[in-house]
């Protein structure tokens, strides 16, 4: 009888010692799960607001070039109006699985005309400091439809844009190019230069 009691006491001490370890393990597991859940929620929220975009092709030279990775603000035009000169990413109207990047030149209601590379908006010639070679392309007077914008690449001689396929429906806009995060030497905000009217 007296020999059995110490064994019972020893077993009791072992079970008591094991409880804190089990509780610690459960607490650690709960913290890991909470951290993972918070990370997933944060990732989902970021994806609702920001989308990454890799530039392909030369259409935005000399200001943006192939291989740059940009962060795109998907809420920009829910919070404020689009402006002439904004650099936007959008779904290509003839291939919705393809994204393009261009600069906004014409806004809804604008009367736009291009004469030997010179863009005219509402009878005023635009000065476009972001364009190196405007080319010699001409386009007759066009009135931009409601809820549409006219977009062009900065590299006017090598860009698939509204001059070919017409105005872009606003519903196809993904967002405003915000920031270049790769490669490191190009790190910084995307230049949203505004054209100048005399």
LINBELGI-V348866 format. One record per residue. RES is the residue in one letter. D_CENTER is the distance of its C-alpha to the mean C-alpha in whole Angstrom. Layout:
res = <RES:RES>
d_center = <D_CENTER:D_CENTER>
//
This chain:
res = <X:X:X:X:X:X:X:X:X:X:X:X:X:X:X:X:X:X:X:X:X:X:X:X:X:X:X:X:X:X:X:X:X:X:X:X:X:X:X:X:X:X:X:X:X:X:X:X:X:X:X:X:X:X:X:X:X:X:X:X:X:X:X:X:X:X:X:X:X:X:X:X:X:X:X:X:X:X:X:X:X:X:X:X:X:X:X:X:X:X:X:X:X:X:X:X:X:X:X:X:X:X:X:X:X:X:X:X:X:X:X:X:X:X:X:X:X:X:X:X:X:X:X:X:X:X:X:X:X:X:X:X:X:X:X:X:X:X:X:X:X:X:X:X:X:X:X:X:X:X:X:X:X:X:X:X:X:X:X:X:X:X:X:X:X:X:X:X:X:X:X:X:X:X:X:X:X:X:X:X:X:X:X:X:X:X:X:X:X:X:X:X:X:X:X:X:X:X>
d_center = <78:77:75:73:72:70:68:67:66:64:62:61:60:58:56:56:54:52:50:49:47:46:45:43:41:40:39:37:35:34:32:31:30:29:26:25:24:23:20:20:19:17:15:15:14:11:10:10:8:5:4:5:6:10:11:14:17:19:17:16:19:20:17:14:16:16:15:12:10:6:4:1:5:6:9:10:12:14:15:16:16:15:16:18:16:13:10:8:7:9:12:15:18:20:18:16:15:14:11:11:10:13:14:15:19:21:20:22:26:26:29:27:29:29:32:33:29:29:27:29:28:30:33:31:30:27:27:24:24:21:23:25:27:27:29:32:30:31:30:32:32:29:28:25:25:24:20:19:18:19:17:18:17:18:21:23:25:23:20:20:19:20:24:24:23:23:21:17:18:15:15:13:10:7:6:6:5:7:8:10:11:13:16:18:19:16:15:14:12:11:14:14:18:20:22:26:28:32>
//
